[in-house]
Amino acid sequence: MVKMAISKDSPKDPLKIKRIMKNALLIFAQEGYRDTKTDKIAQAAEVSKGTLFRYYQNKANLYLATLRYAMDRVDKAADYSVWTGADDLVEMIIRATKYKIELQLAYPTEFKLLLHAYGAPSSLPAQLRAETQQIYAQNTQKTFETLITPVLQKMPLRKDIPLPLIRKAITALVDLVQQEAQDFIRKHPDAAISDLEEIIMHAQSYMNILQDGFSAPE
C-alpha cells in the first residue's frame, strides 16, 4: 500500500494546534528548551511527531510559537487601564508592578516560560536566542506605544525638549532596567516578579529622576 505524502501547505487542525501549544507551554516551562523532547510534547498533545514537525518544522520554531502563545495569553488577560490610567510614569510603574504580580499568580506557567526565555538567553542556541530577543524587542516597542504614550499625553512636558528625545530617553532607561532584571534572573532562575523588588525600586528611582528632568513646573 502506497502512503500519500502530506504537503506542508495542507490545512492544519486548530484543535491539534491548541493541544500542542497547551502542552508545549507546560513542558518548555518545566524542562527548559534544551531538555525538552519533542516526542514528549507530541505524546502529551496526542499527535504524531510527524504532525508536530509538519506544523512547526523544528523544535526552535515550536519554541518561538509557544513563546508567542504565552505572550498572547497574558496580553489578552491584561487590563491595560492599570497602566494608562496613571497620571505619570512613576505611578504607572508602581501600579503596573503590583498588577504584574497578580497576573503572574493567575498565569504562573506562562510567566515561568517568559521569564526564563527573557532572563536566561544563554541557555538557547545562538540563532534562537537572536529570534527570541527580536520578539521581546518588538513587544517592548508595542508596549511603549500602547501603554506609555497615553500617560505622556497627560503630563505637562517641557516645550524645549522634543517628544522623540523623551521617548528615546525612556527607552534607554527601560533597556537598563531590563538588563538588571536579566542579570538577576540569570543568577536566580526560579525568581518570580515579586522577587525583583530591589530592581523595581531602582526603576521607580530612575524614572523619577528622568521625569523630574522633563516635566514642566506647575
DRENPA-3360 file (N, C-alpha, C; in nm, 2 decimals, always signed):
BEGIN
1 = MVKMAISK = +0.08/-0.12/+0.00/+0.00/+0.00/+0.00/+0.09/+0.12/+0.00 ~ +0.06/+0.22/-0.09/+0.14/+0.34/-0.10/+0.08/+0.45/-0.02 ~ +0.17/+0.51/+0.07/+0.12/+0.62/+0.15/+0.14/+0.75/+0.08 ~ +0.03/+0.83/+0.08/+0.04/+0.96/+0.02/+0.12/+1.06/+0.10 ~ +0.21/+1.13/+0.05/+0.28/+1.24/+0.12/+0.19/+1.35/+0.16 ~ +0.20/+1.40/+0.28/+0.12/+1.51/+0.32/+0.20/+1.64/+0.30 ~ +0.14/+1.73/+0.23/+0.20/+1.86/+0.20/+0.21/+1.95/+0.32 ~ +0.32/+2.02/+0.33/+0.34/+2.12/+0.44/+0.23/+2.23/+0.44;
9 = DSPKDPLK = +0.18/+2.25/+0.32/+0.08/+2.35/+0.30/-0.06/+2.31/+0.32 ~ -0.08/+2.18/+0.36/-0.21/+2.13/+0.38/-0.27/+2.19/+0.51 ~ -0.40/+2.19/+0.52/-0.47/+2.26/+0.63/-0.42/+2.20/+0.77 ~ -0.41/+2.29/+0.87/-0.37/+2.25/+1.00/-0.50/+2.25/+1.09 ~ -0.51/+2.14/+1.17/-0.62/+2.12/+1.26/-0.61/+2.22/+1.38 ~ -0.70/+2.31/+1.39/-0.69/+2.41/+1.51/-0.70/+2.34/+1.64 ~ -0.77/+2.23/+1.65/-0.78/+2.16/+1.78/-0.64/+2.09/+1.82 ~ -0.57/+2.04/+1.71/-0.44/+1.99/+1.74/-0.34/+2.10/+1.77;
17 = IKRIMKNA = -0.35/+2.21/+1.71/-0.26/+2.33/+1.74/-0.29/+2.37/+1.89 ~ -0.41/+2.37/+1.93/-0.44/+2.41/+2.06/-0.38/+2.31/+2.16 ~ -0.39/+2.18/+2.13/-0.33/+2.08/+2.22/-0.18/+2.09/+2.23 ~ -0.12/+2.12/+2.11/+0.02/+2.13/+2.10/+0.07/+2.25/+2.18 ~ +0.01/+2.36/+2.16/+0.05/+2.48/+2.23/+0.03/+2.47/+2.39 ~ -0.08/+2.41/+2.43/-0.10/+2.39/+2.57/+0.00/+2.31/+2.64 ~ +0.04/+2.19/+2.57/+0.14/+2.10/+2.63/+0.28/+2.15/+2.61 ~ +0.31/+2.21/+2.49/+0.44/+2.27/+2.47/+0.47/+2.38/+2.58;
25 = LLIFAQEG = +0.37/+2.46/+2.61/+0.39/+2.56/+2.72/+0.43/+2.49/+2.85 ~ +0.35/+2.39/+2.89/+0.38/+2.32/+3.02/+0.52/+2.26/+3.02 ~ +0.55/+2.19/+2.91/+0.68/+2.12/+2.91/+0.80/+2.21/+2.89 ~ +0.79/+2.31/+2.80/+0.90/+2.40/+2.79/+0.93/+2.48/+2.92 ~ +0.82/+2.52/+2.99/+0.83/+2.59/+3.11/+0.89/+2.51/+3.22 ~ +0.86/+2.38/+3.23/+0.91/+2.29/+3.33/+1.05/+2.25/+3.31 ~ +1.08/+2.22/+3.18/+1.21/+2.15/+3.15/+1.31/+2.24/+3.08 ~ +1.27/+2.35/+3.03/+1.36/+2.44/+2.96/+1.38/+2.39/+2.81;
33 = YRDTKTDK = +1.44/+2.47/+2.73/+1.45/+2.44/+2.59/+1.53/+2.32/+2.56 ~ +1.65/+2.32/+2.62/+1.75/+2.21/+2.58/+1.70/+2.07/+2.63 ~ +1.64/+2.07/+2.75/+1.60/+1.94/+2.80/+1.46/+1.89/+2.75 ~ +1.39/+1.97/+2.68/+1.26/+1.93/+2.63/+1.27/+1.84/+2.51 ~ +1.20/+1.73/+2.51/+1.19/+1.64/+2.40/+1.06/+1.66/+2.32 ~ +1.08/+1.67/+2.19/+0.96/+1.69/+2.11/+0.87/+1.57/+2.11 ~ +0.93/+1.45/+2.13/+0.85/+1.33/+2.14/+0.75/+1.34/+2.26 ~ +0.80/+1.40/+2.37/+0.71/+1.42/+2.49/+0.60/+1.51/+2.46;
41 = IAQAAEVS = +0.63/+1.62/+2.39/+0.52/+1.72/+2.36/+0.42/+1.65/+2.26 ~ +0.46/+1.58/+2.16/+0.37/+1.51/+2.07/+0.28/+1.41/+2.14 ~ +0.34/+1.33/+2.23/+0.27/+1.23/+2.30/+0.16/+1.30/+2.39 ~ +0.20/+1.41/+2.47/+0.11/+1.48/+2.56/+0.00/+1.54/+2.48 ~ +0.03/+1.59/+2.36/-0.07/+1.66/+2.27/-0.16/+1.56/+2.19 ~ -0.12/+1.43/+2.20/-0.19/+1.33/+2.13/-0.19/+1.35/+1.98 ~ -0.07/+1.39/+1.93/-0.05/+1.40/+1.78/+0.08/+1.32/+1.75 ~ +0.10/+1.29/+1.62/+0.22/+1.22/+1.58/+0.33/+1.32/+1.58;
49 = KGTLFRYY = +0.46/+1.26/+1.59/+0.57/+1.35/+1.58/+0.58/+1.41/+1.44 ~ +0.53/+1.33/+1.34/+0.53/+1.38/+1.20/+0.44/+1.51/+1.19 ~ +0.32/+1.50/+1.26/+0.23/+1.62/+1.26/+0.30/+1.74/+1.32 ~ +0.37/+1.71/+1.43/+0.43/+1.82/+1.51/+0.53/+1.89/+1.42 ~ +0.61/+1.81/+1.34/+0.72/+1.87/+1.26/+0.66/+1.93/+1.13 ~ +0.54/+1.88/+1.09/+0.48/+1.94/+0.97/+0.42/+2.07/+1.00 ~ +0.37/+2.09/+1.12/+0.32/+2.22/+1.17/+0.43/+2.32/+1.20 ~ +0.54/+2.27/+1.26/+0.64/+2.37/+1.31/+0.78/+2.35/+1.25;
57 = QNKANLYL = +0.80/+2.25/+1.17/+0.93/+2.22/+1.11/+1.04/+2.17/+1.20 ~ +1.06/+2.24/+1.31/+1.17/+2.20/+1.40/+1.14/+2.25/+1.55 ~ +1.22/+2.21/+1.64/+1.20/+2.24/+1.78/+1.21/+2.39/+1.81 ~ +1.30/+2.46/+1.74/+1.32/+2.60/+1.76/+1.19/+2.68/+1.72 ~ +1.13/+2.64/+1.61/+1.01/+2.71/+1.56/+0.90/+2.68/+1.66 ~ +0.89/+2.56/+1.71/+0.79/+2.53/+1.81/+0.81/+2.61/+1.94 ~ +0.93/+2.63/+1.98/+0.96/+2.71/+2.10/+0.91/+2.86/+2.08 ~ +0.95/+2.91/+1.96/+0.91/+3.05/+1.93/+0.76/+3.06/+1.93;
65 = ATLRYAMD = +0.69/+2.97/+1.87/+0.54/+2.97/+1.86/+0.48/+2.96/+2.00 ~ +0.55/+2.88/+2.09/+0.50/+2.87/+2.22/+0.52/+3.00/+2.30 ~ +0.64/+3.06/+2.28/+0.67/+3.19/+2.34/+0.56/+3.30/+2.31 ~ +0.53/+3.30/+2.18/+0.43/+3.40/+2.13/+0.29/+3.36/+2.19 ~ +0.26/+3.23/+2.20/+0.14/+3.18/+2.26/+0.13/+3.23/+2.40 ~ +0.23/+3.22/+2.48/+0.23/+3.26/+2.62/+0.21/+3.41/+2.63 ~ +0.28/+3.49/+2.55/+0.27/+3.63/+2.55/+0.12/+3.67/+2.51 ~ +0.07/+3.60/+2.42/-0.07/+3.63/+2.37/-0.17/+3.61/+2.48;
73 = RVDKAADY = -0.15/+3.50/+2.56/-0.24/+3.46/+2.67/-0.24/+3.57/+2.77 ~ -0.12/+3.61/+2.81/-0.11/+3.72/+2.91/-0.16/+3.85/+2.86 ~ -0.13/+3.88/+2.73/-0.17/+4.01/+2.67/-0.33/+4.02/+2.67 ~ -0.39/+3.91/+2.64/-0.54/+3.91/+2.63/-0.60/+3.92/+2.77 ~ -0.53/+3.87/+2.87/-0.59/+3.88/+3.00/-0.56/+4.01/+3.07 ~ -0.46/+4.08/+3.02/-0.42/+4.21/+3.09/-0.52/+4.32/+3.08 ~ -0.54/+4.39/+3.19/-0.62/+4.51/+3.19/-0.53/+4.63/+3.18 ~ -0.51/+4.69/+3.06/-0.41/+4.79/+3.03/-0.45/+4.93/+3.09;
81 = SVWTGADD = -0.57/+4.94/+3.14/-0.61/+5.07/+3.21/-0.53/+5.08/+3.33 ~ -0.48/+4.97/+3.39/-0.39/+4.98/+3.51/-0.27/+5.07/+3.47 ~ -0.22/+5.05/+3.35/-0.10/+5.13/+3.31/-0.15/+5.27/+3.26 ~ -0.24/+5.27/+3.17/-0.28/+5.40/+3.10/-0.36/+5.49/+3.19 ~ -0.41/+5.44/+3.30/-0.49/+5.52/+3.40/-0.40/+5.61/+3.49 ~ -0.27/+5.58/+3.49/-0.18/+5.65/+3.58/-0.16/+5.80/+3.53 ~ -0.13/+5.89/+3.62/-0.11/+6.03/+3.59/+0.03/+6.06/+3.54 ~ +0.13/+5.97/+3.58/+0.26/+6.00/+3.54/+0.33/+5.86/+3.53;
89 = LVEMIIRA = +0.46/+5.86/+3.49/+0.53/+5.74/+3.46/+0.57/+5.66/+3.59 ~ +0.60/+5.74/+3.70/+0.64/+5.67/+3.83/+0.52/+5.60/+3.88 ~ +0.40/+5.67/+3.88/+0.28/+5.60/+3.93/+0.25/+5.48/+3.84 ~ +0.27/+5.49/+3.71/+0.25/+5.38/+3.62/+0.33/+5.26/+3.66 ~ +0.46/+5.28/+3.69/+0.55/+5.17/+3.72/+0.50/+5.10/+3.85 ~ +0.46/+5.18/+3.95/+0.42/+5.12/+4.08/+0.29/+5.04/+4.06 ~ +0.19/+5.10/+3.98/+0.07/+5.03/+3.96/+0.09/+4.90/+3.87 ~ +0.17/+4.91/+3.77/+0.20/+4.80/+3.68/+0.27/+4.69/+3.75;
97 = TKYKIELQ = +0.36/+4.72/+3.84/+0.44/+4.62/+3.91/+0.34/+4.53/+4.00 ~ +0.26/+4.60/+4.07/+0.16/+4.53/+4.16/+0.07/+4.44/+4.07 ~ +0.03/+4.49/+3.96/-0.07/+4.42/+3.87/+0.00/+4.30/+3.81 ~ +0.13/+4.32/+3.77/+0.20/+4.21/+3.71/+0.22/+4.09/+3.81 ~ +0.23/+4.12/+3.93/+0.24/+4.01/+4.03/+0.11/+3.94/+4.04 ~ +0.00/+4.01/+4.03/-0.14/+3.95/+4.03/-0.15/+3.86/+3.90 ~ -0.10/+3.91/+3.79/-0.11/+3.83/+3.66/-0.02/+3.71/+3.67 ~ +0.10/+3.72/+3.74/+0.18/+3.60/+3.75/+0.12/+3.49/+3.83;
105 = LAYPTEFK = +0.05/+3.53/+3.93/-0.02/+3.44/+4.02/-0.13/+3.37/+3.94 ~ -0.19/+3.44/+3.84/-0.30/+3.38/+3.76/-0.25/+3.30/+3.65 ~ -0.13/+3.33/+3.60/-0.07/+3.26/+3.48/+0.07/+3.22/+3.51 ~ +0.09/+3.14/+3.61/+0.23/+3.10/+3.65/+0.31/+3.03/+3.55 ~ +0.25/+2.94/+3.47/+0.33/+2.87/+3.37/+0.37/+2.96/+3.26 ~ +0.29/+3.05/+3.21/+0.32/+3.15/+3.11/+0.44/+3.24/+3.15 ~ +0.43/+3.29/+3.27/+0.53/+3.37/+3.32/+0.67/+3.30/+3.34 ~ +0.66/+3.17/+3.38/+0.78/+3.10/+3.40/+0.85/+3.08/+3.27;
113 = LLLHAYGA = +0.78/+3.05/+3.17/+0.85/+3.04/+3.03/+0.90/+3.18/+2.99 ~ +0.82/+3.28/+3.00/+0.86/+3.41/+2.95/+0.98/+3.47/+3.03 ~ +0.98/+3.45/+3.16/+1.09/+3.49/+3.24/+1.22/+3.42/+3.21 ~ +1.21/+3.29/+3.19/+1.33/+3.21/+3.15/+1.38/+3.25/+3.02 ~ +1.30/+3.26/+2.92/+1.34/+3.30/+2.79/+1.40/+3.44/+2.79 ~ +1.35/+3.53/+2.87/+1.40/+3.66/+2.88/+1.52/+3.68/+2.96 ~ +1.53/+3.61/+3.07/+1.64/+3.62/+3.17/+1.76/+3.53/+3.15 ~ +1.74/+3.42/+3.07/+1.85/+3.33/+3.05/+1.87/+3.30/+2.90;
121 = PSSLPAQL = +1.89/+3.40/+2.82/+1.90/+3.37/+2.68/+2.02/+3.28/+2.64 ~ +2.12/+3.28/+2.73/+2.24/+3.20/+2.70/+2.21/+3.05/+2.70 ~ +2.10/+3.01/+2.76/+2.06/+2.87/+2.76/+2.00/+2.83/+2.62 ~ +1.98/+2.92/+2.53/+1.93/+2.89/+2.40/+2.04/+2.89/+2.29 ~ +2.02/+2.82/+2.18/+2.11/+2.82/+2.07/+2.12/+2.97/+2.02 ~ +2.23/+3.00/+1.96/+2.26/+3.14/+1.91/+2.15/+3.20/+1.83 ~ +2.10/+3.12/+1.72/+2.00/+3.17/+1.63/+1.87/+3.19/+1.70 ~ +1.83/+3.09/+1.78/+1.71/+3.10/+1.86/+1.71/+3.22/+1.96;
129 = RAETQQIY = +1.83/+3.24/+2.02/+1.85/+3.35/+2.11/+1.82/+3.48/+2.04 ~ +1.87/+3.50/+1.92/+1.85/+3.62/+1.84/+1.71/+3.64/+1.81 ~ +1.64/+3.54/+1.77/+1.50/+3.55/+1.74/+1.41/+3.58/+1.86 ~ +1.45/+3.52/+1.97/+1.38/+3.54/+2.10/+1.39/+3.69/+2.14 ~ +1.51/+3.74/+2.13/+1.54/+3.88/+2.16/+1.46/+3.98/+2.07 ~ +1.45/+3.94/+1.94/+1.37/+4.02/+1.85/+1.23/+4.02/+1.89 ~ +1.17/+3.91/+1.93/+1.03/+3.91/+1.98/+1.01/+4.00/+2.10 ~ +1.11/+4.00/+2.19/+1.10/+4.08/+2.31/+1.11/+4.23/+2.27;
137 = AQNTQKTF = +1.20/+4.26/+2.17/+1.22/+4.40/+2.13/+1.09/+4.45/+2.06 ~ +1.03/+4.37/+1.98/+0.90/+4.41/+1.92/+0.79/+4.43/+2.02 ~ +0.79/+4.34/+2.12/+0.69/+4.35/+2.23/+0.71/+4.48/+2.31 ~ +0.84/+4.51/+2.33/+0.87/+4.63/+2.41/+0.82/+4.76/+2.33 ~ +0.84/+4.76/+2.20/+0.80/+4.87/+2.12/+0.65/+4.89/+2.12 ~ +0.58/+4.77/+2.11/+0.44/+4.77/+2.12/+0.39/+4.82/+2.25 ~ +0.46/+4.78/+2.36/+0.42/+4.82/+2.49/+0.44/+4.97/+2.51 ~ +0.55/+5.02/+2.45/+0.57/+5.17/+2.46/+0.46/+5.25/+2.40;
145 = ETLITPVL = +0.42/+5.21/+2.28/+0.31/+5.28/+2.21/+0.18/+5.27/+2.28 ~ +0.15/+5.15/+2.33/+0.02/+5.12/+2.38/+0.00/+5.18/+2.52 ~ +0.11/+5.17/+2.60/+0.10/+5.20/+2.75/+0.16/+5.33/+2.79 ~ +0.28/+5.36/+2.73/+0.35/+5.48/+2.78/+0.30/+5.61/+2.71 ~ +0.27/+5.60/+2.58/+0.23/+5.72/+2.51/+0.11/+5.79/+2.57 ~ +0.00/+5.71/+2.61/-0.12/+5.77/+2.67/-0.08/+5.85/+2.80 ~ +0.01/+5.79/+2.88/+0.05/+5.86/+3.00/+0.13/+5.99/+2.97 ~ +0.22/+5.98/+2.87/+0.29/+6.10/+2.84/+0.20/+6.21/+2.79;
153 = QKMPLRKD = +0.09/+6.17/+2.72/+0.00/+6.27/+2.67/-0.08/+6.35/+2.78 ~ -0.08/+6.29/+2.90/-0.15/+6.35/+3.01/-0.06/+6.45/+3.09 ~ +0.07/+6.43/+3.07/+0.17/+6.50/+3.15/+0.21/+6.64/+3.09 ~ +0.23/+6.74/+3.18/+0.28/+6.87/+3.13/+0.43/+6.85/+3.10 ~ +0.47/+6.86/+2.97/+0.60/+6.84/+2.93/+0.67/+6.97/+2.89 ~ +0.80/+6.97/+2.91/+0.88/+7.09/+2.87/+0.87/+7.11/+2.72 ~ +0.84/+7.23/+2.68/+0.83/+7.25/+2.54/+0.96/+7.26/+2.47 ~ +1.07/+7.27/+2.54/+1.20/+7.28/+2.48/+1.27/+7.15/+2.46;
161 = IPLPLIRK = +1.20/+7.04/+2.49/+1.25/+6.90/+2.47/+1.16/+6.83/+2.38 ~ +1.20/+6.79/+2.26/+1.12/+6.72/+2.16/+1.07/+6.59/+2.22 ~ +0.95/+6.55/+2.19/+0.89/+6.43/+2.23/+0.97/+6.30/+2.19 ~ +1.02/+6.30/+2.06/+1.11/+6.18/+2.02/+1.23/+6.16/+2.11 ~ +1.28/+6.28/+2.16/+1.40/+6.27/+2.25/+1.36/+6.21/+2.39 ~ +1.24/+6.25/+2.44/+1.19/+6.19/+2.56/+1.17/+6.04/+2.55 ~ +1.11/+6.01/+2.44/+1.09/+5.86/+2.41/+1.22/+5.78/+2.41 ~ +1.32/+5.84/+2.35/+1.45/+5.77/+2.34/+1.51/+5.76/+2.48;
169 = AITALVDL = +1.50/+5.86/+2.56/+1.55/+5.86/+2.70/+1.48/+5.75/+2.78 ~ +1.34/+5.74/+2.77/+1.27/+5.64/+2.84/+1.31/+5.50/+2.79 ~ +1.32/+5.49/+2.66/+1.36/+5.36/+2.60/+1.50/+5.31/+2.66 ~ +1.59/+5.41/+2.67/+1.72/+5.37/+2.73/+1.71/+5.33/+2.87 ~ +1.63/+5.40/+2.95/+1.60/+5.36/+3.09/+1.54/+5.22/+3.10 ~ +1.44/+5.20/+3.01/+1.38/+5.06/+3.01/+1.48/+4.96/+2.98 ~ +1.57/+4.98/+2.88/+1.67/+4.89/+2.85/+1.76/+4.86/+2.97 ~ +1.80/+4.96/+3.04/+1.88/+4.95/+3.16/+1.82/+4.86/+3.27;
177 = VQQEAQDF = +1.69/+4.89/+3.29/+1.62/+4.81/+3.39/+1.60/+4.66/+3.35 ~ +1.58/+4.64/+3.22/+1.57/+4.51/+3.16/+1.70/+4.43/+3.18 ~ +1.81/+4.50/+3.16/+1.94/+4.44/+3.18/+1.96/+4.39/+3.32 ~ +1.92/+4.48/+3.41/+1.93/+4.45/+3.56/+1.84/+4.32/+3.59 ~ +1.72/+4.32/+3.53/+1.63/+4.21/+3.56/+1.69/+4.08/+3.50 ~ +1.75/+4.09/+3.38/+1.81/+3.97/+3.31/+1.92/+3.92/+3.40 ~ +2.00/+4.01/+3.45/+2.12/+3.96/+3.53/+2.07/+3.89/+3.66 ~ +1.96/+3.95/+3.72/+1.91/+3.89/+3.84/+1.85/+3.75/+3.81;
185 = IRKHPDAA = +1.77/+3.74/+3.70/+1.71/+3.61/+3.67/+1.81/+3.51/+3.63 ~ +1.92/+3.55/+3.57/+2.02/+3.46/+3.53/+2.08/+3.39/+3.66 ~ +2.10/+3.47/+3.76/+2.15/+3.42/+3.89/+2.05/+3.35/+3.97 ~ +1.92/+3.38/+3.95/+1.81/+3.32/+4.03/+1.71/+3.27/+3.93 ~ +1.73/+3.16/+3.86/+1.64/+3.11/+3.75/+1.50/+3.08/+3.80 ~ +1.48/+3.06/+3.92/+1.34/+3.03/+3.97/+1.27/+3.16/+4.03 ~ +1.33/+3.28/+4.00/+1.27/+3.40/+4.05/+1.14/+3.43/+4.00 ~ +1.06/+3.50/+4.08/+0.93/+3.55/+4.04/+0.93/+3.70/+4.03;
193 = ISDLEEII = +0.83/+3.76/+3.97/+0.83/+3.91/+3.97/+0.84/+3.97/+4.10 ~ +0.77/+3.91/+4.20/+0.78/+3.96/+4.34/+0.92/+3.96/+4.40 ~ +1.01/+3.88/+4.34/+1.15/+3.88/+4.39/+1.23/+3.99/+4.34 ~ +1.18/+4.07/+4.24/+1.25/+4.17/+4.18/+1.23/+4.31/+4.25 ~ +1.20/+4.31/+4.37/+1.16/+4.43/+4.44/+1.27/+4.54/+4.43 ~ +1.40/+4.50/+4.45/+1.51/+4.60/+4.45/+1.52/+4.66/+4.31 ~ +1.51/+4.58/+4.21/+1.52/+4.63/+4.07/+1.40/+4.72/+4.04 ~ +1.28/+4.68/+4.09/+1.16/+4.77/+4.07/+1.18/+4.90/+4.14;
201 = MHAQSYMN = +1.24/+4.90/+4.26/+1.27/+5.03/+4.33/+1.37/+5.11/+4.25 ~ +1.47/+5.04/+4.19/+1.56/+5.12/+4.10/+1.48/+5.18/+3.98 ~ +1.39/+5.10/+3.92/+1.32/+5.16/+3.81/+1.24/+5.28/+3.85 ~ +1.18/+5.27/+3.97/+1.10/+5.39/+4.02/+1.19/+5.51/+4.04 ~ +1.31/+5.49/+4.09/+1.40/+5.60/+4.12/+1.45/+5.66/+3.99 ~ +1.49/+5.57/+3.89/+1.54/+5.62/+3.76/+1.43/+5.70/+3.69 ~ +1.31/+5.65/+3.69/+1.20/+5.71/+3.62/+1.17/+5.85/+3.69 ~ +1.18/+5.85/+3.83/+1.15/+5.97/+3.90/+1.25/+6.08/+3.86;
209 = ILQDGFSA = +1.38/+6.04/+3.85/+1.49/+6.14/+3.81/+1.46/+6.19/+3.67 ~ +1.43/+6.09/+3.58/+1.41/+6.13/+3.44/+1.29/+6.22/+3.43 ~ +1.18/+6.18/+3.50/+1.06/+6.25/+3.49/+1.07/+6.40/+3.54 ~ +1.15/+6.41/+3.65/+1.17/+6.55/+3.70/+1.25/+6.63/+3.60 ~ +1.32/+6.57/+3.52/+1.40/+6.64/+3.42/+1.32/+6.69/+3.30 ~ +1.21/+6.62/+3.27/+1.14/+6.67/+3.15/+1.00/+6.72/+3.18 ~ +0.95/+6.71/+3.31/+0.82/+6.76/+3.34/+0.83/+6.91/+3.36 ~ +0.73/+6.98/+3.31/+0.72/+7.12/+3.32/+0.68/+7.16/+3.47;
217 = PE = +0.73/+7.26/+3.53/+0.69/+7.30/+3.66/+0.54/+7.35/+3.66 ~ +0.47/+7.32/+3.77/+0.33/+7.36/+3.77/+0.31/+7.50/+3.84;
% end
